[in-house]
Each structure stands twice: as structure tokens, then as C-alpha cells.
Amino acid sequence: MMTDVCLRELFMGFLEQAKGEVILLCDREGSVVGLYGASEEVLGYSPSDLPGLHSADLYTEADRAKGLAQFELDVAGESSRSEDDRWHVRKDRSHIWATGTVCGVRDPQGQLLGFVKVMRDRTDLRMQIETLENRLDAALTKLQNVEVFLSTLGHELRNPLSPLGTAVHLVERMVEHPDRLERPLGIVKRQLAVLERLANDLMDISRAGSGKLKLRLEQFRLQPLLEDAVAAFQERAVSSGIRLQALLPEVPILIWADPDRLQQVVLNLVENSLKYTPSGGTVWLKAFEEGADAAHRDAGLLVGRGAIRG
């Protein structure tokens, strides 16, 4: 068991060897009457600076103007303990970020004797936090710029869609055999509708950025959507020397989904298949039923498989 002498040596050794920690003893008015630990290293003050040194001298001018120096003593005097993490001022008027605890010390009769303030220099931690905050601010600013750009892009994208839709209607009225163009014009109409919806999503970027794009669920046949996807990429496939074919059952596959969103998925799958299939290869777009699900797969190079609840 350690003797009182050993305990005193242990405590004094801690005070002499402390790195970054400071202990201040203050009277009831907050005047500093004792400095221990790394006071000179952290604060720039040595025991010779004690006459006239007040705990408020360690606070920034702004915090003193707010009365925070006295408030810390008042709280410690009432509740025996006060904590703060803030900028403090060194003797040379430079600033350090310190975490601190002030304890009110009372005699056996409950009379306030003074205060003990324990401080630790955490300027390094504060600088790391500020660096991260600056990076976060820069990232948020960049994100806001992207949102503005996408919103503007959505607005500009909508401008040509209306005349394109009008042109489709004029073609239908002007051609001698409109039934011959029913299929390609139908594809154009559906793709225009998809583009219009994408433009609206871009304009409503706050909804898109939060991942809250709404699904417009409806029941429809899956085969026409897949046939349109194949037709949309047929010319590209031919020019690349790739055979693109849809293998679909005659029995209607009815699914409950968002047709525009599903079409985007299928178009991406077909595009990727064409991208990674060498010339002379074949890409099939297949659809079939698995119990209560409809599954779609494109092969040649297998890109992926997804299930859509029916």
C-alpha cells in the first residue's frame, strides 16, 4: 500500500511530466494562485506570472464580452462542476483550443474555497474538425452547383420535346400510309414521354437528390416494352455486326411496375450487352415467368438478371 509520501511523489511527478495538461488553482474571485503541469508549454505562463493573472485572461475577448468567464465560475460554484470546449488565449495572445473542467472546492462546512481548472490542449483535434467542416462545406457547395446545373439541364431538355412531339403528329397526318409507320412512330412517342419525365425529374432536383423519385405503378404487358427496346437498338446492333433478337413468349406477361423506369433498366441492359459483345456475336433479350415473377435476361454476354413482382 502506498504511503502518503509516495502518493505525493506520484502526484508531483504527474504535474511535472504532464504533456498538454494544465492545472490552475484559483481563489473565489477567479484569480490564479497556482499553475501546474504544462502551463508554460500550453499557455505560455509560468509561476512568475501569477501576480495579477485571472482565469478570465485565458478567454477570448468575444467570450469575455459574453460573460462566459464569470459564468463558468458561477456554474462551478453552484453545481461544483463546469465544462467547456472553446478557444483560449495564451500569454502571447495566440489562440489554442482547449477542453476544460472547472471544479468548485468547498471546506467541510460547505464554504467555497476556490476553483480548480483542468485544461487540455486539443488544438490539433479542432484543426482536424475545421478541416473536415471546410471539406464538407466545399462538397455541399459543389453539390448545390450540380443541382443547379441538372435543374437547368432539365429545363433546357424540355424545350425541344414539344416541337418533336408536334413533328410526329404532322408525320402521321401527312404520310399516305400511316399504318406503315405505326410501329416506329409509336416508339418515338414512348421515348419522348420518357424524355419528358426525365426532364421533369431533373427540374425537381431536390426530390431526385433525396432519392424520393416517385414510381407510377400500373399493370401492363411486358412484351411490347421489350420489343421496343430491341427496336431502339437494332440499327446500332447491325452497324456493329451484332445480331440482336427478342425471344418472348406469346402468352402475355402482365406485371405491376413503372413502365418508364422499367424501360430505362432494360435499355441499359441492352446497351451494355451491345457494348461488351464482339462483332459477330449475338444478344438475346429473353422474358419468361417464374411463379409469380417475371424475369428478364439478355444474353450473348450475360449482363444481368432481375425479378419484377407480377
C-alpha positions in Angstrom: 0.0 0.0 0.0 1.4 3.4 -1.0 2.3 5.9 1.8 1.3 9.5 1.8 4.9 10.4 0.7 4.7 8.0 -2.3 1.3 9.4 -3.3 2.7 13.0 -3.1 5.6 12.0 -5.2 3.3 10.3 -7.7 1.1 13.4 -8.0 4.0 15.8 -8.2 5.6 13.6 -10.9 2.5 13.7 -12.9 2.4 17.5 -12.7 6.0 17.8 -13.8 5.7 15.3 -16.6 2.2 16.2 -17.9 2.2 16.9 -21.7 -0.7 19.1 -22.9 -2.5 19.2 -19.5 -2.6 22.3 -17.2 -4.0 22.6 -13.7 -4.9 26.1 -12.4 -5.8 26.8 -8.8 -8.0 29.9 -8.4 -9.4 31.7 -5.4 -13.1 32.5 -5.1 -12.8 35.6 -7.3 -11.1 33.6 -10.1 -7.6 34.9 -9.6 -5.0 32.3 -10.4 -2.9 31.4 -7.4 -1.2 28.2 -8.7 0.0 26.9 -12.0 0.9 23.2 -12.6 1.5 20.8 -15.4 2.5 22.1 -18.8 1.3 25.6 -18.2 4.3 27.3 -19.9 4.2 24.9 -22.8 0.4 25.2 -23.3 -0.4 28.7 -22.1 2.9 30.5 -22.1 2.5 31.4 -18.4 5.0 30.3 -15.6 4.6 30.7 -11.8 6.3 34.0 -12.0 3.3 35.4 -14.0 0.9 34.6 -11.2 0.5 38.1 -9.6 -2.4 39.7 -11.4 -3.3 36.7 -13.6 -7.0 36.0 -13.7 -8.8 33.0 -15.2 -10.7 35.4 -17.4 -7.4 36.4 -19.1 -7.4 33.0 -20.7 -10.7 33.7 -22.5 -11.1 35.4 -25.9 -12.3 39.0 -25.9 -15.6 37.8 -27.5 -16.2 35.2 -24.8 -15.4 37.7 -22.0 -17.8 40.2 -23.5 -20.5 37.5 -23.3 -19.7 36.9 -19.7 -18.6 33.3 -20.2 -15.6 33.5 -18.0 -17.6 34.5 -14.9 -20.5 32.2 -16.0 -18.1 29.2 -15.8 -17.1 30.1 -12.2 -20.7 30.7 -11.2 -21.8 27.3 -12.6 -18.9 25.5 -10.8 -19.7 27.4 -7.6 -23.3 26.3 -7.7 -23.1 22.8 -9.0 -19.4 22.0 -8.2 -18.5 21.4 -11.8 -18.5 23.2 -15.1 -17.2 22.1 -18.5 -16.3 23.9 -21.7 -14.5 23.3 -25.0 -13.5 26.6 -26.6 -10.7 28.8 -27.9 -8.5 30.1 -25.1 -5.8 32.8 -25.3 -2.1 32.3 -24.5 0.2 34.8 -23.0 1.5 35.8 -26.5 -2.2 36.4 -27.5 -2.3 33.4 -29.8 -5.2 31.0 -29.5 -5.4 27.4 -28.6 -8.4 25.1 -28.5 -8.7 23.5 -25.0 -11.1 21.2 -23.3 -11.6 22.3 -19.7 -13.3 21.4 -16.4 -13.7 23.8 -13.5 -14.5 22.3 -10.1 -15.7 24.3 -7.1 -13.8 23.3 -4.0 -15.5 23.7 -0.6 -14.4 23.2 3.0 -16.1 20.7 5.4 -18.6 23.4 6.3 -19.6 23.9 2.7 -17.9 27.2 2.2 -16.5 27.8 -1.2 -12.7 27.9 -1.0 -11.9 28.4 -4.7 -11.7 26.6 -8.0 -9.5 24.1 -9.8 -9.4 24.4 -13.6 -8.0 21.4 -15.6 -7.3 22.2 -19.2 -6.0 20.1 -22.1 -4.7 21.4 -25.4 -6.7 19.9 -28.2 -5.9 22.4 -31.0 -4.8 19.5 -33.2 -8.3 18.0 -32.9 -10.0 21.3 -33.5 -8.0 21.9 -36.6 -8.9 18.4 -37.9 -12.6 19.2 -37.3 -12.4 22.5 -39.0 -10.6 20.9 -42.0 -13.4 18.3 -42.2 -16.0 21.1 -41.9 -14.4 23.1 -44.7 -14.3 20.0 -46.9 -17.9 19.3 -46.1 -18.8 22.9 -47.0 -16.9 22.6 -50.3 -18.7 19.4 -51.1 -22.1 20.9 -50.3 -21.3 23.9 -52.5 -20.3 21.5 -55.3 -23.5 19.5 -54.8 -25.6 22.6 -54.9 -23.8 23.7 -58.2 -24.6 20.2 -59.6 -28.2 20.5 -58.6 -28.5 23.9 -60.3 -26.8 22.5 -63.4 -29.2 19.5 -63.5 -32.2 21.6 -62.9 -31.2 23.9 -65.8 -30.4 20.9 -68.0 -33.9 19.6 -67.3 -35.4 22.9 -68.3 -33.4 23.1 -71.5 -34.2 19.4 -72.3 -37.9 20.1 -72.2 -37.7 22.9 -74.8 -37.1 20.6 -77.9 -39.5 17.9 -76.8 -42.7 19.8 -77.7 -41.7 20.5 -81.3 -40.5 16.9 -81.6 -43.9 15.7 -80.5 -45.6 18.1 -82.9 -43.4 16.7 -85.8 -44.5 13.2 -85.0 -48.2 14.2 -85.3 -47.5 16.0 -88.6 -45.8 12.9 -90.0 -48.8 10.8 -89.1 -51.2 13.3 -90.9 -49.0 13.8 -93.9 -48.0 10.3 -94.9 -50.2 8.3 -97.3 -50.0 5.0 -95.4 -49.7 5.9 -91.7 -50.2 2.3 -90.7 -46.7 1.5 -92.1 -45.2 4.0 -89.6 -47.3 3.0 -86.7 -44.6 0.9 -85.1 -41.6 3.4 -85.4 -43.8 6.4 -84.6 -45.1 4.6 -81.5 -41.5 4.0 -80.4 -40.7 7.7 -80.9 -43.8 8.7 -78.9 -43.0 6.5 -76.0 -39.4 7.6 -75.9 -40.5 11.3 -76.0 -42.7 10.6 -73.0 -39.7 9.0 -71.2 -37.5 12.0 -72.0 -40.2 14.4 -70.8 -40.4 12.6 -67.5 -36.6 12.6 -67.1 -36.6 16.3 -67.8 -39.2 16.8 -65.0 -37.1 14.7 -62.6 -34.1 16.9 -63.4 -36.0 20.0 -62.7 -37.3 18.7 -59.4 -33.7 18.0 -58.3 -34.4 18.3 -54.6 -36.7 15.2 -54.9 -34.1 13.4 -57.1 -31.3 14.2 -54.7 -33.0 12.8 -51.7 -33.8 9.5 -53.5 -37.5 10.1 -53.5 -38.4 9.7 -57.1 -42.0 8.6 -57.3 -42.9 5.4 -59.1 -46.0 5.5 -61.2 -47.2 1.9 -60.9 -49.6 0.3 -63.4 -50.3 -3.0 -64.9 -49.2 -3.6 -68.4 -47.9 -6.3 -70.8 -44.1 -6.7 -70.6 -43.5 -7.9 -74.2 -44.2 -4.6 -76.1 -41.7 -2.8 -73.8 -39.0 -5.3 -74.5 -39.8 -5.3 -78.3 -39.4 -1.5 -78.3 -36.0 -1.8 -76.5 -34.8 -4.2 -79.2 -36.1 -2.0 -82.0 -34.4 1.1 -80.5 -31.0 -0.6 -80.7 -31.5 -2.7 -83.8 -29.7 -0.2 -86.2 -26.8 0.1 -83.7 -26.5 -3.7 -83.4 -26.4 -4.1 -87.2 -23.8 -1.5 -87.7 -21.7 -3.3 -85.0 -22.1 -6.6 -86.7 -24.1 -8.0 -83.8 -27.4 -9.9 -84.0 -30.0 -8.5 -81.6 -33.1 -10.6 -81.1 -36.0 -10.7 -78.6 -37.2 -14.1 -77.6 -40.6 -13.6 -75.9 -43.5 -15.9 -75.1 -46.8 -15.4 -76.9 -48.8 -15.6 -73.7 -49.0 -12.1 -72.3 -46.8 -11.4 -69.3 -48.7 -8.9 -67.1 -46.7 -7.1 -64.5 -47.3 -4.3 -62.0 -44.5 -1.8 -62.3 -43.5 1.7 -63.5 -43.2 1.3 -67.3 -40.9 4.3 -67.8 -38.5 3.2 -65.0 -38.5 -0.4 -66.2 -37.8 0.7 -69.7 -34.7 2.6 -68.6 -33.5 -0.5 -66.9 -34.0 -2.7 -70.0 -32.4 -0.1 -72.3 -29.3 0.0 -70.1 -29.1 -3.8 -70.1 -29.3 -4.0 -73.9 -26.9 -1.1 -74.3 -24.3 -2.8 -72.1 -24.8 -6.1 -73.8 -24.0 -4.5 -77.2 -21.1 -2.6 -75.7 -19.3 -5.7 -74.5 -20.3 -8.2 -77.2 -17.8 -8.5 -80.0 -18.6 -8.2 -83.7 -20.2 -11.4 -84.9 -21.8 -12.1 -81.6 -25.5 -12.4 -80.7 -27.5 -10.6 -78.0 -30.9 -12.1 -77.0 -33.4 -10.4 -74.9 -35.5 -13.0 -73.1 -38.5 -12.9 -70.8 -40.3 -15.6 -69.0 -42.4 -16.3 -65.9 -41.1 -17.9 -62.7 -44.1 -18.5 -60.5 -45.5 -15.1 -59.5 -42.5 -13.3 -61.0 -41.5 -12.1 -64.4 -37.8 -12.4 -65.1 -35.8 -10.8 -67.9 -32.3 -11.7 -69.2 -30.2 -10.6 -72.0 -27.5 -12.9 -73.2 -24.7 -13.1 -75.7 -22.7 -11.7 -72.9 -24.8 -12.2 -69.8 -25.3 -8.8 -68.2 -27.8 -9.4 -65.5 -31.0 -10.8 -64.3 -33.7 -9.1 -62.3 -37.0 -10.1 -61.0 -40.1 -8.0 -61.2 -43.1 -8.8 -59.0 -46.1 -9.6 -61.1 
